[in-house]
Amino acid sequence: MTDLVAVIIPAGGSGERLGAKIPKALVQLAGKTLIEHAVANMAPIANQIIVAAPAGFEEQFKDLLSSEVTVVTGGLTRTLSVKKALALVEKENEYILVHDAARSLASTDLAMRVIDSLRAGEKAVIPGMPVSDTIKRVDGDNYVTKTPTRSKLRSIQTPQGFTRKLLMKVHTSPDDATDDAALVEERGVDVKVILGEERAMKITTMNDLAIAHNWLIPGADKQIRVGIGTDAHAFSQDSNRALWLAGLYWRDEVGVDGHSDGDVAAHAICDALLSAASLGDLGSNFGTSDPKYAGASGSQLLSETLSRVTAAGYSINNVSVQIVGNRPKIGPRRAEAIAALSKSLGGVSVSVSATTTDGLGFTGAGLGLSAIATALLIHNPR
């Protein structure tokens, strides 16, 4: 893989204006903390994620986040927190995104568009939204000194993206700034502004929290449907059988037997989606009696399931899958797995976890793999 990306999330903001006595990043939104939402949305594009936590709260952040996320003690300012995180960025990462935990709903797509602009040759890329209000510049006595042209103004968001070399260089300065783009601007480097998105709003007040909640929880005119799916396959006796799992090929691993490629993670997700949409199950949709699906990839079945769910009037809010087995080790490729599964489902939010059974059952004995998935669908009234 080339052009790897590290994501830094300074998370030291206070939750006072949200009525909380804890850091803002630990405030709950629809059953998950803001930092969990932020990490989940950045994970599909990240090779490395570093969270700068407020002093004294490091263990709480570690308990909430997966072991693949590095938690470092932040500084007294945002800039100092970014500096501390930068020291831990692995050298293989070509680009670095700096993201605010308070903009926890900024989408994976927005992050990907920032990265695409960097890969196209830009050194610094930030998302921004057109300003709808007239802005006035005032002096110390609150007299207007200038009215900037509104069409040339942008309200800036995160994640903000930079080449590794540039961001490291600007942070050698002792200067402090409200965002990293300001440090880049001071060096005379061009900063490209791309179109942001409404859901990348900054959550500061209770009203902001309510608006963000509406992004995640559908209105009363929509129905929420939940589905659960499972799948299991035995390891093949054929040493040449390839292992496909979570949409990825696992080199030097013996695969599982099955009519298709035997991807238990993909199959469990398909089962959960079909169940939630009342469309039957994996077998009734892609059964062994249909030669069309002989050797079909998990990615193909996910894409076809998406088409059937969409045709039935549903959209996917998110899916989660847990893989059960002794091998392969999922952790080192979790981000790849999330990205592969999400891509097959049109970019939806995907969570991937893994566990063993402490030697119990067929998975514990190393005889095969299984997976269990849940899916949340929203019915779209026509």
C-alpha positions as CSV (number, residue, x, y, z in Angstrom):
1,M,0.0,0.0,0.0
2,T,1.3,3.5,-0.9
3,D,0.5,7.0,0.4
4,L,-0.5,5.9,3.9
5,V,-2.5,8.2,6.1
6,A,-2.2,9.0,9.8
7,V,-5.0,10.8,11.7
8,I,-4.4,12.9,14.7
9,I,-7.4,13.8,16.9
10,P,-6.7,16.4,19.6
11,A,-9.5,15.8,22.2
12,G,-8.8,18.2,25.0
13,G,-11.9,20.5,24.7
14,S,-14.0,20.9,27.8
15,G,-17.7,19.9,28.0
16,E,-18.8,22.9,30.1
17,R,-21.0,24.4,27.5
18,L,-22.6,21.0,27.0
19,G,-23.4,20.9,30.7
20,A,-20.8,18.2,31.3
21,K,-18.0,18.0,33.9
22,I,-16.0,15.8,31.6
23,P,-14.0,16.4,28.4
24,K,-16.2,17.2,25.4
25,A,-14.9,14.1,23.6
26,L,-16.4,11.8,26.3
27,V,-19.9,13.3,26.0
28,Q,-22.5,10.8,24.7
29,L,-24.2,11.1,21.4
30,A,-26.8,8.4,20.5
31,G,-25.2,5.8,22.7
32,K,-21.5,6.5,21.8
33,T,-19.0,9.1,22.9
34,L,-18.0,11.9,20.5
35,I,-14.5,10.4,20.3
36,E,-15.8,7.0,19.3
37,H,-17.9,8.5,16.5
38,A,-14.8,10.5,15.3
39,V,-12.5,7.5,15.3
40,A,-15.1,5.2,13.6
41,N,-15.5,7.7,10.8
42,M,-11.8,8.1,10.2
43,A,-10.8,4.5,10.7
44,P,-11.6,3.3,7.1
45,I,-9.0,5.7,5.6
46,A,-6.4,5.6,8.4
47,N,-3.2,3.5,8.7
48,Q,-2.6,5.0,12.1
49,I,-4.9,7.0,14.5
50,I,-3.5,9.0,17.4
51,V,-5.8,10.6,20.0
52,A,-4.4,13.3,22.3
53,A,-6.4,12.9,25.5
54,P,-6.7,15.4,28.4
55,A,-4.3,14.7,31.3
56,G,-6.0,12.3,33.8
57,F,-8.4,10.8,31.3
58,E,-6.0,8.7,29.3
59,E,-7.3,5.3,30.6
60,Q,-10.9,6.2,29.9
61,F,-10.0,6.9,26.3
62,K,-8.0,3.7,26.0
63,D,-11.0,1.7,27.4
64,L,-13.3,3.2,24.8
65,L,-11.1,2.8,21.8
66,S,-9.6,-0.2,20.1
67,S,-6.0,-1.3,20.8
68,E,-5.1,0.0,17.3
69,V,-5.7,3.6,18.4
70,T,-2.7,5.2,20.2
71,V,-3.7,7.5,23.1
72,V,-1.2,10.1,24.1
73,T,-1.4,12.8,26.9
74,G,-2.3,16.1,25.2
75,G,-0.9,19.5,25.9
76,L,-2.4,22.6,27.4
77,T,-3.3,23.9,23.9
78,R,-4.5,22.3,20.7
79,T,-1.2,23.1,19.0
80,L,0.8,21.4,21.8
81,S,-1.5,18.4,21.7
82,V,-0.9,18.1,17.9
83,K,2.9,18.4,18.5
84,K,2.8,15.5,21.0
85,A,0.9,13.3,18.6
86,L,3.2,14.2,15.7
87,A,6.1,12.7,17.6
88,L,4.4,9.3,17.4
89,V,3.4,9.3,13.7
90,E,5.0,6.4,11.9
91,K,7.4,7.3,9.1
92,E,5.6,5.3,6.5
93,N,2.6,7.7,6.6
94,E,2.8,10.1,3.7
95,Y,-0.1,12.2,4.7
96,I,-1.5,13.4,8.0
97,L,-5.1,14.5,8.8
98,V,-5.7,16.6,11.9
99,H,-9.3,16.2,13.1
100,D,-11.3,17.7,15.9
101,A,-13.2,15.3,18.2
102,A,-15.9,18.0,18.4
103,R,-16.6,17.5,14.7
104,S,-17.2,13.8,15.3
105,L,-19.8,13.2,12.6
106,A,-17.5,14.4,9.7
107,S,-17.8,11.5,7.3
108,T,-15.3,9.1,5.8
109,D,-16.2,10.5,2.4
110,L,-15.1,14.0,3.5
111,A,-11.8,12.6,4.8
112,M,-11.3,10.7,1.5
113,R,-11.9,13.8,-0.5
114,V,-9.2,15.7,1.5
115,I,-6.8,12.8,0.8
116,D,-7.6,12.7,-2.9
117,S,-6.7,16.4,-3.1
118,L,-3.4,15.8,-1.4
119,R,-2.7,12.9,-3.7
120,A,-3.4,15.2,-6.7
121,G,-0.5,17.4,-5.6
122,E,-1.8,19.8,-2.9
123,K,0.3,20.2,0.2
124,A,-2.4,21.5,2.5
125,V,-6.2,20.8,2.1
126,I,-9.0,22.0,4.4
127,P,-12.8,21.6,4.0
128,G,-15.0,24.7,4.2
129,M,-18.6,25.7,3.9
130,P,-20.0,28.9,2.2
131,V,-21.0,31.6,4.8
132,S,-24.7,32.5,4.7
133,D,-24.5,35.4,7.2
134,T,-23.0,38.8,6.5
135,I,-19.8,39.1,8.5
136,K,-18.6,42.4,10.0
137,R,-15.1,43.2,11.2
138,V,-15.1,45.5,14.2
139,D,-12.6,47.4,16.3
140,G,-12.1,47.4,20.1
141,D,-15.0,49.7,20.6
142,N,-17.3,47.5,18.4
143,Y,-17.4,49.9,15.5
144,V,-17.5,48.3,12.0
145,T,-14.3,48.6,10.2
146,K,-15.0,46.4,7.2
147,T,-17.6,44.2,5.6
148,P,-15.8,41.3,3.8
149,T,-17.4,40.0,0.5
150,R,-19.5,37.1,1.7
151,S,-18.9,35.0,-1.5
152,K,-15.2,34.9,-0.6
153,L,-15.7,33.7,2.9
154,R,-15.7,30.1,4.1
155,S,-16.4,28.5,7.5
156,I,-13.6,26.0,8.0
157,Q,-14.0,22.4,9.2
158,T,-11.9,19.4,9.9
159,P,-10.3,16.9,9.0
160,Q,-7.5,19.1,7.6
161,G,-4.9,17.3,5.5
162,F,-1.2,17.9,5.0
163,T,1.8,16.3,3.6
164,R,3.8,14.8,6.4
165,K,6.9,16.8,5.6
166,L,5.0,20.1,5.7
167,L,3.1,19.5,8.9
168,M,6.2,18.4,10.7
169,K,8.0,21.5,9.5
170,V,5.4,24.1,10.6
171,H,5.2,22.5,14.1
172,T,8.8,23.2,14.7
173,S,7.6,26.8,15.3
174,P,6.6,27.8,18.9
175,D,3.6,29.6,17.5
176,D,0.1,28.6,18.6
177,A,-3.0,28.6,16.4
178,T,-6.7,27.6,16.4
179,D,-6.0,25.3,13.5
180,D,-3.0,23.8,11.7
181,A,-3.9,25.5,8.4
182,A,-3.1,28.9,10.1
183,L,0.4,27.7,10.8
184,V,0.8,26.7,7.2
185,E,-0.5,30.0,5.9
186,E,2.1,31.9,8.0
187,R,4.8,30.0,6.1
188,G,3.4,31.3,2.8
189,V,2.2,27.8,1.6
190,D,-1.0,27.7,-0.4
191,V,-3.9,26.1,1.4
192,K,-6.6,24.5,-0.8
193,V,-10.2,24.7,0.4
194,I,-12.6,22.0,-0.7
195,L,-16.3,21.8,-0.1
196,G,-17.1,20.6,3.4
197,E,-20.4,19.1,4.6
198,E,-23.1,20.0,7.0
199,R,-22.6,17.0,9.3
200,A,-19.0,18.1,10.0
201,M,-20.5,20.8,12.2
202,K,-18.7,21.6,15.5
203,I,-20.5,20.3,18.5
204,T,-20.2,23.0,21.2
205,T,-23.6,23.6,22.8
206,M,-26.6,21.5,23.8
207,N,-28.4,22.8,20.6
208,D,-25.5,21.5,18.5
209,L,-25.8,18.1,20.2
210,A,-29.5,18.0,19.4
211,I,-28.8,18.8,15.7
212,A,-26.0,16.1,15.6
213,H,-28.5,13.6,17.2
214,N,-30.8,14.3,14.3
215,W,-28.1,13.3,11.8
216,L,-27.8,9.9,13.5
217,I,-31.4,9.1,14.6
218,P,-34.1,9.3,11.9
219,G,-37.3,11.3,12.2
220,A,-40.6,10.0,13.4
221,D,-41.7,9.4,9.8
222,K,-39.0,6.8,9.3
223,Q,-38.8,3.2,10.6
224,I,-35.7,1.7,12.1
225,R,-35.1,-2.0,11.4
226,V,-32.5,-4.2,13.1
227,G,-31.2,-7.5,11.7
228,I,-28.8,-10.1,13.1
229,G,-26.9,-12.6,10.9
230,T,-24.4,-15.4,11.5
231,D,-22.2,-17.6,9.3
232,A,-19.7,-20.4,9.8
233,H,-17.4,-22.4,7.6
234,A,-14.9,-25.1,8.3
235,F,-11.2,-24.8,7.2
236,S,-10.6,-26.7,4.0
237,Q,-8.5,-29.9,3.7
238,D,-7.3,-28.4,0.4
239,S,-4.1,-26.5,1.3
240,N,-4.5,-24.5,-2.0
241,R,-7.9,-23.1,-1.0
242,A,-7.5,-19.3,-0.6
243,L,-8.8,-17.6,2.5
244,W,-11.1,-14.6,1.9
245,L,-12.3,-12.8,5.0
246,A,-13.9,-9.4,5.4
247,G,-13.4,-8.7,1.7
248,L,-9.7,-9.3,1.9
249,Y,-7.4,-12.0,0.6
250,W,-5.2,-13.5,3.4
251,R,-2.0,-14.7,1.9
252,D,-0.4,-17.9,3.4
253,E,-3.6,-18.9,5.1
254,V,-5.7,-21.9,4.2
255,G,-9.2,-21.0,3.3
256,V,-12.6,-22.4,4.3
257,D,-14.9,-24.7,2.3
258,G,-18.1,-23.2,0.8
259,H,-20.2,-22.8,-2.3
260,S,-18.9,-19.2,-2.6
261,D,-15.6,-17.9,-1.3
262,G,-16.6,-18.7,2.3
263,D,-16.1,-15.1,3.6
264,V,-17.9,-15.5,6.9
265,A,-17.8,-11.8,7.8
266,A,-19.4,-10.7,4.5
267,H,-21.9,-13.5,4.7
268,A,-23.0,-12.7,8.2
269,I,-23.4,-9.0,7.2
270,C,-25.6,-10.0,4.2
271,D,-27.7,-12.2,6.5
272,A,-28.2,-9.3,8.9
273,L,-29.1,-6.9,6.2
274,L,-31.6,-9.3,4.5
275,S,-33.1,-10.1,7.9
276,A,-33.6,-6.4,8.8
277,A,-35.3,-5.8,5.4
278,S,-37.5,-8.9,5.7
279,L,-36.0,-10.3,2.5
280,G,-35.2,-13.8,3.8
281,D,-31.7,-14.9,4.5
282,L,-28.4,-15.6,2.8
283,G,-29.5,-19.1,1.7
284,S,-32.8,-18.1,0.2
285,N,-31.2,-15.3,-1.8
286,F,-27.9,-16.8,-2.8
287,G,-28.4,-20.5,-2.3
288,T,-26.1,-23.4,-3.3
289,S,-28.7,-24.4,-5.9
290,D,-27.9,-21.4,-8.0
291,P,-24.7,-21.9,-10.0
292,K,-24.5,-18.1,-10.5
293,Y,-23.0,-17.9,-7.0
294,A,-20.5,-20.7,-7.2
295,G,-17.3,-19.1,-6.1
296,A,-18.9,-15.7,-5.7
297,S,-16.9,-13.3,-3.6
298,G,-18.1,-11.8,-0.4
299,S,-17.8,-8.4,-1.9
300,Q,-20.1,-9.4,-4.8
301,L,-22.7,-10.8,-2.4
302,L,-22.5,-7.6,-0.3
303,S,-23.1,-5.4,-3.4
304,E,-26.0,-7.5,-4.5
305,T,-27.5,-7.4,-1.0
306,L,-27.2,-3.6,-1.0
307,S,-29.1,-3.5,-4.3
308,R,-31.9,-5.7,-2.9
309,V,-32.2,-3.8,0.4
310,T,-32.2,-0.4,-1.5
311,A,-34.9,-1.7,-3.9
312,A,-37.0,-2.7,-0.9
313,G,-37.0,1.0,0.3
314,Y,-34.2,0.8,2.9
315,S,-31.0,2.6,3.5
316,I,-28.2,1.2,5.6
317,N,-27.3,3.3,8.7
318,N,-24.5,1.1,9.9
319,V,-23.3,-2.5,10.2
320,S,-21.1,-4.3,12.8
321,V,-19.5,-7.7,12.5
322,Q,-17.5,-9.8,14.9
323,I,-15.2,-12.5,13.6
324,V,-14.7,-15.6,15.8
325,G,-11.6,-17.8,15.3
326,N,-8.0,-18.4,16.3
327,R,-6.6,-17.3,13.0
328,P,-5.9,-15.1,11.1
329,K,-5.1,-12.1,13.4
330,I,-7.6,-9.4,12.5
331,G,-6.1,-6.5,14.4
332,P,-3.2,-5.6,11.9
333,R,-5.7,-5.4,9.0
334,R,-8.7,-4.1,10.7
335,A,-8.6,-0.7,8.9
336,E,-8.3,-2.6,5.5
337,A,-11.2,-4.8,6.4
338,I,-13.4,-1.9,7.4
339,A,-12.6,-0.1,4.1
340,A,-13.2,-3.2,2.0
341,L,-16.6,-4.0,3.5
342,S,-17.7,-0.4,3.5
343,K,-16.7,0.0,-0.2
344,S,-18.9,-3.0,-1.1
345,L,-21.8,-1.5,0.7
346,G,-21.5,1.9,-0.9
347,G,-19.5,3.6,1.8
348,V,-21.7,3.0,4.9
349,S,-20.3,2.9,8.4
350,V,-18.8,-0.5,9.2
351,S,-17.4,-1.8,12.5
352,V,-15.2,-4.9,12.6
353,S,-14.1,-6.7,15.8
354,A,-12.6,-10.2,16.5
355,T,-12.5,-12.7,19.3
356,T,-11.6,-16.2,20.2
357,T,-13.5,-18.7,22.3
358,D,-10.7,-19.7,24.7
359,G,-10.4,-23.1,23.1
360,L,-14.2,-23.9,23.2
361,G,-16.2,-25.2,20.3
362,F,-15.1,-25.8,16.7
363,T,-13.6,-22.3,16.4
364,G,-11.6,-22.8,19.6
365,A,-10.4,-26.1,18.3
366,G,-9.1,-24.4,15.1
367,L,-11.5,-26.2,12.8
368,G,-13.1,-23.1,11.2
369,L,-14.3,-19.6,11.4
370,S,-17.7,-18.0,12.3
371,A,-19.1,-14.5,12.4
372,I,-22.0,-12.6,13.8
373,A,-23.3,-9.3,12.5
374,T,-25.9,-6.7,13.2
375,A,-27.3,-4.2,10.8
376,L,-29.4,-1.0,11.3
377,L,-31.6,-0.1,8.4
378,I,-33.8,3.0,7.9
379,H,-37.0,2.7,5.9
380,N,-37.4,5.5,3.4
381,P,-41.2,6.2,2.9
382,R,-42.0,6.7,-0.8
